[in-house]
Amino acid sequence: MIETPARQLADQRRPAPAAEPPAEDDLDTSAAQSGADKRTALRSRVATVVLVLVLLSVSVFAVWSSQLTSSAAQSADDASTLSDYYDRADRAVTAEESLERKYRLEPGPEVRAKYDAASADLVTALDLVEENGDQSDRETESRLDAAHESYLGSIARMFDAVDTGNTPLALKIDGEEVDPKFDAIAETVRSAAQGHRENSVSQLAKLRAMEELTGWLTPWVFVLGLLLAAAMAFVTRGHRRLLDRERRQALRDSLHDALTGLPNRVLLFDRCGKELAAAERTGAAVGLLLIDLDRFKEINDTFGHHYGDELLKQVGTRLRSVLHKTHTIARLGGDEFAVLLPDITDVESAKDVGATLRDALEAPFLIDGVALDVEASVGVVLSGQHGINATVLLQRADVAMYVAKAGNLGVCAYDSDLDGHSPAKLALLGDLRRALTADQLVLHYQPKVSLDSGEILGAEALVRWEHPDRGLIFPDDFIPLAEHTGLIGPLTTHVLEAALAQTKAWLASGVPLTMSVNLSARSLLDDGLPRQIADLLARHGVPAELLELEITESALMADPARAQRLLEALAAMGVRLSIDDFGAGYTSLGQLKDLPVTEIKIDRSFITSMATEPSDALIARSIIDLGHSLGLTVLAEGVETAETLTHLRTFDCDVVQGYYICCPMPAATFDAWRASYPTSTMFRPEEPAPAE
């Protein structure tokens, strides 16, 4: 608990180990764990490949053994069947031979019928061989069938000779035709039958061998399956551990900044919510600091993003080194950091922490041999006093930080009077978006008059908002809103379009006037501004010298180098340039002489108080002398009295503008006023000035 600034600073000088950068041992452990994870991942990949190969091998074995066994069984069955058919054919041939001899000895119908049956049985057996055998069997069957037909022809003639009792002829036919043909048929059938018997025996032997192999391999495959299951369990366990670590790492990555390793916005909001809940129970307060580095963009643009990233790492480490272990430091993105302070006593204690953090950044940061100096702006909020939830606190810390940055305050606590983000202004911002497309924004014109001749030299275009419910709204109420959003670009374009259209109308009427238009700081950060101006001038047909752009000193200082380039490009086109509110900013004489401007406008704060504040009159006179010495036209805005006008004439001022001469008015009213304007008698001390 932070009780006093002194106690707090003492704690910060003795940072707790938890708030310090990781020790070398931790880094070594992390590196070792990373190496172990890589080895685990490698082993897992190798094991996975081996498992896949084993599974593939087992699958191949199962398919192979099944297919091979089935094929062997089918081959054995086919061989056995063909062997049976050939054996049947062999028996039929034997029967034919026996019955043929019997018929010669005992001719008669009964023997002839038995012979015909044996012959038919042979034909049937041969047909079965043709149907179930291979090509060789079909060729054998074809030869046997032809030989058997020839044999049957010879048998028929021999049986006829026997029936007629012509024994010599029967013996001759038997010896010359029947026996040779029968022997050839018998030899072919018996040879084929023997071959298929041997093939059947061979196929059966293969089938038995395959069954023996399968029976021997099956237990080993079973054992391999058990080993596979164990290996899968081991790999799965390793993967689970690896996935658990990766999940934990992913969770950590989701809650920490990848560049600095600090907690990110999500983790900050989580811890802030818990601390706020605890503070509500105990009645304590929680502080929140928002830290933004000054000129960080210049480092990125000058040295590159590598230097910017390394700087952010060192900034995070240095800030963490001066914080207490109970504090949370987070990187929100870009160059923004936040610090959560639980159990803080008051705003001043939180501001003291902010000052300590700024002091920690005073020493240069050494990056690749380059010493970089940075500063920071810190916004401070306190729970209860400035908000009761993390979202509101962070938003208001952001407001305070920007106030600190804009005012060069270093550390600033939130003040509702400084907050431009009220609900009413946010509603007005929504209306402003619609106003751009609903033609609710109009221009009023205020003349610029020569102090010497009284001639009207030009007019300044001033935007007004004709709100349907709130009436006429002046720019001070909505321009700041537009500048902090993306609306300032479209609004500037709208004003330029309307102003150049009016300039064209005056040019066409034969009474041209120089038109002055104000540019915002954001406009000077837009590299496309010169091209946009050139396109608008060309589209409206307005000479560049009739357009004058007014830029404030603060806008010039936002990015001097870029502003210089843009102004030079505009001046090269012939556009006139004026520095508005001169004297209220920080423009140096060296910068002023190098800028391609033609006019400076003295800030109205010096003009309106000239008659009562001699020092302001002296400043105004010095600015006029400075402008003349640089060859510039000097304009005094805010002229509201004849006495002020007299002083400016004494100081030899060139141009004046203000309510004493004329207030801003719509174009039609401006034209009517200009038509009756008494240029010959204007600004003569002995004559009264015209009424507003």
RORORO-791825 format. One record per residue (C-alpha): residue in three letters; x negated, y negated, z negated. Coordinates in steps of 0.05 Angstrom, whole numbers, padded with zeros to 5 digits, always signed. Example, Ala and Ser with C-alpha at 12.3 -4.5 7.8 and 13.67 -1.06 7.14 Angstrom:
% residues 2
ALA-00246+00090-00156 SER-00273+00021-00143 
//
This chain:
% residues 692
MET+00000+00000+00000 ILE-00026-00069+00019 GLU-00018-00113-00042 THR-00060-00173-00025 PRO-00101-00199+00034 ALA-00164-00187-00007 ARG-00144-00115-00023 GLN-00126-00105+00050 LEU-00192-00132+00076 ALA-00230-00089+00026 ASP-00193-00028+00052 GLN-00209-00047+00122 ARG-00283-00052+00107 ARG-00279+00020+00081 PRO-00243+00055+00138 ALA-00217+00124+00120 PRO-00242+00184+00159 ALA-00174+00195+00190 ALA-00177+00127+00223 GLU-00247+00134+00249 PRO-00264+00159+00319 PRO-00272+00235+00324 ALA-00337+00261+00294 GLU-00389+00297+00336 ASP-00371+00363+00301 ASP-00299+00353+00321 LEU-00320+00339+00392 ASP-00364+00401+00391 THR-00306+00442+00364 SER-00261+00413+00417 ALA-00312+00429+00471 ALA-00321+00500+00443 GLN-00246+00510+00441 SER-00242+00485+00513 GLY-00296+00535+00532 ALA-00260+00591+00496 ASP-00196+00572+00531 LYS-00232+00575+00598 ARG-00260+00644+00581 THR-00192+00668+00558 ALA-00161+00642+00622 LEU-00216+00676+00663 ARG-00207+00742+00625 SER-00133+00737+00635 ARG-00141+00726+00709 VAL-00189+00785+00715 ALA-00144+00829+00673 THR-00084+00808+00715 VAL-00121+00826+00779 VAL-00142+00894+00748 LEU-00071+00906+00725 VAL-00044+00891+00793 LEU-00095+00938+00824 VAL-00079+00993+00774 LEU-00004+00984+00784 LEU-00015+00985+00858 SER-00058+01048+00852 VAL-00006+01083+00808 SER+00049+01063+00856 VAL+00008+01087+00915 PHE-00007+01152+00879 ALA+00066+01163+00863 VAL+00087+01149+00934 TRP+00029+01188+00964 SER+00040+01249+00920 SER+00114+01248+00933 GLN+00106+01239+01008 LEU+00050+01289+01013 THR+00088+01342+00972 SER+00150+01330+01012 SER+00112+01334+01077 ALA+00076+01398+01055 ALA+00141+01430+01033 GLN+00174+01410+01099 SER+00115+01437+01139 ALA+00115+01502+01099 ASP+00190+01509+01109 ASP+00185+01495+01184 ALA+00127+01544+01191 SER+00165+01598+01152 THR+00227+01588+01193 LEU+00190+01592+01260 SER+00153+01653+01234 ASP+00220+01686+01219 TYR+00246+01670+01288 TYR+00183+01699+01321 ASP+00188+01760+01276 ARG+00260+01768+01299 ALA+00237+01763+01371 ASP+00183+01814+01357 ARG+00234+01863+01328 ALA+00279+01852+01388 VAL+00221+01867+01435 THR+00205+01931+01396 ALA+00278+01951+01399 GLU+00280+01939+01474 GLU+00219+01983+01484 SER+00248+02039+01442 LEU+00317+02037+01475 GLU+00287+02032+01545 ARG+00250+02098+01533 LYS+00311+02130+01502 TYR+00353+02111+01562 ARG+00306+02146+01608 LEU+00314+02209+01566 GLU+00386+02203+01546 PRO+00422+02156+01594 GLY+00491+02134+01573 PRO+00535+02075+01557 GLU+00521+02074+01483 VAL+00446+02069+01492 ARG+00456+02017+01547 ALA+00499+01975+01501 LYS+00447+01978+01446 TYR+00394+01957+01496 ASP+00435+01898+01519 ALA+00445+01877+01446 ALA+00371+01880+01432 SER+00358+01839+01495 ALA+00410+01788+01473 ASP+00378+01784+01404 LEU+00311+01768+01436 VAL+00343+01712+01477 THR+00376+01684+01414 ALA+00310+01686+01375 LEU+00275+01651+01432 ASP+00330+01597+01434 LEU+00320+01585+01360 VAL+00245+01578+01371 GLU+00258+01527+01426 GLU+00306+01488+01380 ASN+00261+01486+01318 GLY+00191+01491+01346 ASP+00144+01439+01373 GLN+00123+01427+01444 SER+00076+01487+01445 ASP+00133+01531+01420 ARG+00180+01504+01473 GLU+00129+01518+01527 THR+00118+01589+01500 GLU+00193+01600+01498 SER+00200+01577+01569 ARG+00147+01626+01594 LEU+00177+01683+01553 ASP+00246+01667+01579 ALA+00223+01670+01651 ALA+00183+01733+01639 HIS+00242+01765+01604 GLU+00288+01750+01661 SER+00240+01783+01709 TYR+00233+01841+01661 LEU+00308+01850+01656 GLY+00312+01853+01733 SER+00261+01909+01734 ILE+00298+01945+01677 ALA+00363+01941+01715 ARG+00333+01975+01777 MET+00299+02028+01734 PHE+00365+02043+01697 ASP+00401+02048+01764 ALA+00348+02099+01787 VAL+00358+02138+01723 ASP+00434+02136+01732 THR+00427+02165+01803 GLY+00379+02219+01780 ASN+00321+02190+01821 THR+00268+02205+01769 PRO+00208+02191+01814 LEU+00234+02122+01830 ALA+00249+02108+01758 LEU+00179+02128+01737 LYS+00149+02086+01792 ILE+00189+02024+01771 ASP+00171+02037+01699 GLY+00097+02044+01712 GLU+00090+01988+01763 GLU+00139+01935+01738 VAL+00171+01948+01670 ASP+00111+01967+01629 PRO+00065+01910+01653 LYS+00120+01858+01643 PHE+00139+01886+01576 ASP+00068+01888+01552 ALA+00058+01815+01570 ILE+00122+01796+01534 ALA+00105+01837+01474 GLU+00035+01810+01470 THR+00059+01738+01475 VAL+00113+01748+01423 ARG+00069+01785+01374 SER+00012+01736+01382 ALA+00058+01676+01370 ALA+00091+01712+01311 GLN+00023+01727+01281 GLY+00000+01654+01290 HIS+00063+01626+01256 ARG+00057+01676+01199 GLU-00014+01652+01187 ASN+00009+01579+01193 SER+00065+01592+01144 VAL+00016+01623+01095 SER-00031+01563+01105 GLN+00024+01512+01093 LEU+00047+01548+01031 ALA-00025+01548+01006 LYS-00029+01473+01018 LEU+00036+01463+00981 ARG+00010+01503+00922 ALA-00055+01463+00924 MET-00016+01397+00926 GLU+00027+01420+00868 GLU-00035+01439+00828 LEU-00067+01370+00844 THR-00004+01333+00824 GLY+00001+01375+00761 TRP-00071+01358+00743 LEU-00065+01284+00759 THR+00001+01272+00725 PRO-00026+01273+00654 TRP-00081+01226+00674 VAL-00032+01179+00706 PHE+00009+01182+00643 VAL-00053+01165+00602 LEU-00069+01109+00651 GLY+00002+01083+00642 LEU-00008+01080+00567 LEU-00074+01043+00577 LEU-00039+00998+00626 ALA+00016+00982+00575 ALA-00037+00967+00523 ALA-00075+00923+00571 MET-00011+00887+00590 ALA+00003+00875+00516 PHE-00067+00848+00507 VAL-00063+00802+00567 THR+00007+00779+00547 ARG-00018+00763+00477 GLY-00077+00724+00506 HIS-00031+00687+00553 ARG+00017+00672+00497 ARG-00039+00642+00455 LEU-00064+00603+00515 LEU+00007+00578+00531 ASP+00016+00559+00458 ARG-00047+00518+00460 GLU-00027+00487+00526 ARG+00042+00472+00498 ARG+00011+00439+00437 GLN-00036+00400+00483 ALA+00021+00380+00528 LEU+00060+00356+00467 ARG-00001+00317+00443 ASP-00011+00287+00513 SER+00062+00266+00515 LEU+00051+00228+00450 HIS-00018+00199+00463 ASP-00049+00153+00514 ALA-00091+00191+00564 LEU-00145+00137+00569 THR-00159+00119+00496 GLY-00130+00179+00460 LEU-00089+00132+00416 PRO-00015+00144+00402 ASN+00030+00118+00457 ARG+00096+00081+00455 VAL+00137+00145+00442 LEU+00096+00165+00381 LEU+00094+00093+00356 PHE+00170+00089+00359 ASP+00176+00156+00324 ARG+00130+00135+00267 CYS+00161+00066+00263 GLY+00230+00097+00256 LYS+00206+00142+00199 GLU+00171+00085+00164 LEU+00232+00040+00171 ALA+00276+00095+00141 ALA+00227+00104+00083 ALA+00222+00028+00073 GLU+00298+00023+00070 ARG+00299+00074+00013 THR+00243+00041-00026 GLY+00259-00031-00011 ALA+00190-00042+00021 ALA+00175-00074+00088 VAL+00141-00050+00151 GLY+00097-00095+00193 LEU+00086-00090+00268 LEU+00031-00125+00307 LEU+00028-00131+00382 ILE-00042-00145+00409 ASP-00055-00168+00480 LEU-00125-00180+00507 ASP-00138-00248+00537 ARG-00167-00253+00607 PHE-00169-00177+00615 LYS-00146-00185+00687 GLU-00208-00226+00702 ILE-00252-00169+00679 ASN-00215-00120+00723 ASP-00217-00166+00783 THR-00291-00184+00773 PHE-00323-00118+00753 GLY-00271-00067+00775 HIS-00224-00020+00739 HIS-00279+00025+00714 TYR-00304-00031+00669 GLY-00233-00046+00648 ASP-00220+00026+00629 GLU-00284+00031+00589 LEU-00269-00034+00555 LEU-00200-00009+00534 LYS-00232+00054+00504 GLN-00282+00013+00464 VAL-00228-00037+00442 GLY-00185+00021+00417 THR-00243+00051+00379 ARG-00263-00015+00348 LEU-00193-00034+00327 ARG-00183+00035+00296 SER-00249+00029+00258 VAL-00223-00031+00217 LEU-00155-00003+00201 HIS-00133+00037+00140 LYS-00115+00111+00147 THR-00042+00095+00135 HIS-00040+00047+00195 THR-00021+00071+00264 ILE-00053+00039+00325 ALA-00022+00053+00393 ARG-00035+00033+00464 LEU+00030+00012+00498 GLY+00001+00005+00567 GLY-00045-00042+00605 ASP-00083-00084+00555 GLU-00029-00082+00501 PHE-00039-00049+00434 ALA+00007-00044+00374 VAL-00008-00033+00301 LEU+00043-00005+00251 LEU+00033-00028+00179 PRO+00074+00011+00128 ASP+00087-00018+00059 ILE+00065-00088+00078 THR+00081-00142+00026 ASP+00095-00204+00068 VAL+00083-00238+00135 GLU+00019-00271+00112 SER-00012-00203+00095 ALA+00007-00178+00164 LYS-00023-00240+00196 ASP-00087-00228+00156 VAL-00091-00159+00187 GLY-00081-00190+00255 ALA-00138-00240+00241 THR-00183-00182+00220 LEU-00168-00145+00284 ARG-00185-00207+00325 ASP-00250-00215+00286 ALA-00268-00143+00302 LEU-00266-00160+00376 GLU-00314-00219+00370 ALA-00377-00178+00382 PRO-00391-00166+00456 PHE-00374-00099+00487 LEU-00432-00067+00524 ILE-00410-00029+00586 ASP-00462-00002+00636 GLY-00511-00055+00613 VAL-00460-00112+00619 ALA-00439-00150+00556 LEU-00366-00168+00560 ASP-00332-00217+00512 VAL-00258-00211+00499 GLU-00208-00245+00454 ALA-00138-00225+00436 SER-00070-00256+00420 VAL-00031-00223+00364 GLY+00044-00226+00352 VAL+00069-00208+00281 VAL+00137-00185+00257 LEU+00163-00157+00191 SER+00221-00109+00182 GLY+00282-00138+00147 GLN+00260-00208+00162 HIS+00253-00201+00238 GLY+00292-00137+00253 ILE+00314-00070+00227 ASN+00295-00023+00285 ALA+00233-00010+00327 THR+00262-00037+00392 VAL+00280-00105+00363 LEU+00215-00110+00324 LEU+00173-00095+00385 GLN+00212-00143+00429 ARG+00203-00199+00378 ALA+00130-00182+00367 ASP+00123-00190+00442 VAL+00155-00259+00438 ALA+00108-00279+00382 MET+00048-00253+00420 TYR+00065-00295+00481 VAL+00074-00356+00438 ALA+00005-00343+00408 LYS-00024-00334+00478 ALA+00010-00396+00507 GLY-00010-00440+00448 ASN-00080-00410+00440 LEU-00061-00394+00367 GLY-00095-00327+00361 VAL-00043-00298+00312 CYS+00030-00319+00309 ALA+00089-00293+00270 TYR+00158-00289+00302 ASP+00203-00349+00296 SER+00274-00348+00323 ASP+00267-00420+00346 LEU+00213-00397+00394 ASP+00253-00339+00423 GLY+00283-00352+00490 HIS+00316-00283+00493 SER+00381-00300+00458 PRO+00445-00265+00482 ALA+00470-00332+00509 LYS+00407-00342+00551 LEU+00409-00270+00575 ALA+00481-00281+00597 LEU+00459-00345+00631 LEU+00404-00305+00667 GLY+00457-00258+00695 ASP+00498-00317+00719 LEU+00435-00346+00751 ARG+00426-00283+00793 ARG+00496-00292+00820 ALA+00487-00367+00829 LEU+00432-00356+00880 THR+00481-00321+00927 ALA+00543-00362+00910 ASP+00515-00431+00931 GLN+00520-00457+00860 LEU+00450-00487+00861 VAL+00447-00557+00891 LEU+00393-00609+00899 HIS+00394-00681+00873 TYR+00343-00730+00899 GLN+00305-00783+00860 PRO+00269-00837+00901 LYS+00195-00854+00898 VAL+00184-00928+00907 SER+00121-00968+00924 LEU+00106-01015+00866 ASP+00074-01065+00913 SER+00126-01071+00969 GLY+00188-01039+00937 GLU+00193-00993+00997 ILE+00224-00924+00988 LEU+00167-00876+01005 GLY+00200-00810+00991 ALA+00245-00770+00946 GLU+00235-00714+00896 ALA+00282-00654+00902 LEU+00309-00634+00834 VAL+00352-00572+00828 ARG+00418-00572+00790 TRP+00464-00514+00774 GLU+00538-00526+00784 HIS+00562-00472+00737 PRO+00635-00453+00747 ASP+00648-00452+00671 ARG+00594-00494+00639 GLY+00592-00551+00689 LEU+00527-00583+00712 ILE+00466-00549+00682 PHE+00398-00583+00685 PRO+00334-00546+00703 ASP+00305-00546+00633 ASP+00359-00496+00613 PHE+00348-00445+00668 ILE+00280-00455+00702 PRO+00242-00424+00642 LEU+00288-00363+00647 ALA+00273-00356+00721 GLU+00198-00364+00709 HIS+00197-00305+00661 THR+00234-00260+00710 GLY+00231-00244+00783 LEU+00282-00299+00799 ILE+00232-00355+00804 GLY+00211-00332+00874 PRO+00281-00331+00905 LEU+00298-00396+00868 THR+00236-00431+00896 THR+00253-00407+00966 HIS+00324-00432+00958 VAL+00300-00501+00937 LEU+00250-00505+00994 GLU+00303-00484+01045 ALA+00353-00537+01020 ALA+00300-00592+01013 LEU+00273-00581+01084 ALA+00343-00579+01113 GLN+00356-00648+01081 THR+00288-00672+01106 LYS+00307-00651+01176 ALA+00373-00689+01170 TRP+00337-00753+01148 LEU+00287-00744+01205 ALA+00343-00735+01256 SER+00378-00799+01229 GLY+00315-00840+01244 VAL+00298-00855+01172 PRO+00249-00799+01152 LEU+00225-00792+01080 THR+00172-00750+01048 MET+00204-00694+01008 SER+00172-00672+00942 VAL+00185-00602+00915 ASN+00160-00573+00850 LEU+00123-00506+00850 SER+00119-00459+00791 ALA+00056-00426+00764 ARG+00079-00360+00794 SER+00083-00391+00863 LEU+00008-00405+00859 LEU-00004-00331+00846 ASP+00030-00312+00911 ASP-00021-00304+00967 GLY+00036-00305+01017 LEU+00057-00377+00998 PRO+00021-00413+01055 ARG+00053-00367+01107 GLN+00121-00376+01075 ILE+00114-00452+01076 ALA+00091-00450+01149 ASP+00151-00407+01169 LEU+00200-00453+01132 LEU+00171-00515+01165 ALA+00175-00483+01233 ARG+00246-00458+01223 HIS+00272-00526+01201 GLY+00229-00565+01251 VAL+00199-00610+01197 PRO+00127-00638+01205 ALA+00081-00614+01150 GLU+00063-00684+01128 LEU+00136-00697+01107 LEU+00130-00642+01054 GLU+00096-00655+00988 LEU+00086-00599+00937 GLU+00080-00617+00863 ILE+00038-00571+00819 THR+00030-00578+00744 GLU-00038-00576+00710 SER-00018-00514+00671 ALA-00001-00478+00736 LEU-00070-00495+00763 MET-00104-00467+00701 ALA-00068-00399+00704 ASP-00116-00375+00759 PRO-00160-00433+00783 ALA-00196-00395+00837 ARG-00133-00369+00870 ALA-00098-00436+00862 GLN-00157-00471+00896 ARG-00152-00423+00956 LEU-00077-00432+00964 LEU-00080-00508+00958 GLU-00136-00511+01010 ALA-00094-00469+01057 LEU-00034-00514+01047 ALA-00074-00577+01056 ALA-00104-00550+01121 MET-00032-00544+01147 GLY-00021-00618+01133 VAL+00023-00609+01071 ARG+00013-00662+01018 LEU-00005-00640+00948 SER+00008-00675+00881 ILE-00012-00658+00810 ASP+00049-00666+00766 ASP+00048-00684+00691 PHE-00025-00705+00697 GLY-00058-00720+00630 ALA-00018-00669+00591 GLY-00060-00609+00612 TYR-00134-00591+00615 THR-00155-00607+00686 SER-00227-00629+00686 LEU-00255-00685+00728 GLY-00298-00634+00765 GLN-00237-00594+00784 LEU-00197-00656+00803 LYS-00249-00681+00852 ASP-00252-00613+00886 LEU-00177-00603+00893 PRO-00147-00622+00961 VAL-00093-00666+00929 THR-00069-00734+00953 GLU-00031-00757+00891 ILE-00030-00751+00815 LYS+00033-00764+00774 ILE+00021-00792+00704 ASP+00058-00751+00652 ARG+00121-00786+00630 SER+00102-00780+00556 PHE+00050-00835+00567 ILE+00095-00879+00610 THR+00157-00880+00565 SER+00117-00903+00504 MET+00070-00953+00537 ALA+00105-01013+00509 THR+00101-00989+00437 GLU+00037-00946+00437 PRO-00025-00983+00460 SER-00064-00917+00463 ASP-00014-00889+00513 ALA-00019-00952+00555 LEU-00095-00945+00553 ILE-00090-00872+00576 ALA-00043-00891+00633 ARG-00090-00947+00656 SER-00150-00900+00652 ILE-00113-00848+00695 ILE-00095-00901+00746 ASP-00168-00924+00750 LEU-00192-00852+00755 GLY-00143-00836+00811 HIS-00163-00898+00851 SER-00237-00882+00842 LEU-00223-00813+00873 GLY-00183-00843+00930 LEU-00116-00815+00904 THR-00047-00846+00901 VAL-00023-00853+00829 LEU+00051-00846+00813 ALA+00082-00863+00745 GLU+00145-00823+00729 GLY+00193-00838+00673 VAL+00199-00912+00686 GLU+00260-00934+00647 THR+00250-01007+00630 ALA+00229-01072+00664 GLU+00174-01080+00612 THR+00144-01013+00632 LEU+00147-01034+00705 THR+00110-01098+00688 HIS+00055-01061+00652 LEU+00046-01013+00712 ARG+00042-01071+00760 THR-00012-01102+00716 PHE-00049-01035+00718 ASP-00044-01035+00794 CYS-00004-00970+00796 ASP+00016-00948+00867 VAL+00084-00913+00862 VAL+00138-00910+00809 GLN+00197-00864+00795 GLY+00248-00865+00740 TYR+00318-00882+00716 TYR+00303-00957+00717 ILE+00300-00952+00792 CYS+00350-00896+00806 CYS+00373-00831+00774 PRO+00373-00766+00814 MET+00435-00761+00858 PRO+00465-00717+00913 ALA+00444-00730+00984 ALA+00506-00768+01005 THR+00501-00814+00944 PHE+00427-00822+00956 ASP+00440-00844+01028 ALA+00492-00895+01006 TRP+00444-00922+00953 ARG+00387-00927+01001 ALA+00430-00964+01052 SER+00443-01020+01001 TYR+00374-01018+00969 PRO+00344-01090+00963 THR+00272-01075+00982 SER+00254-01148+00992 THR+00272-01169+00922 MET+00257-01106+00884 PHE+00208-01108+00826 ARG+00199-01183+00824 PRO+00191-01205+00751 GLU+00234-01267+00759 GLU+00292-01227+00788 PRO+00336-01176+00751 ALA+00326-01104+00769 PRO+00385-01067+00800 ALA+00432-01028+00755 GLU+00426-00952+00753 
//
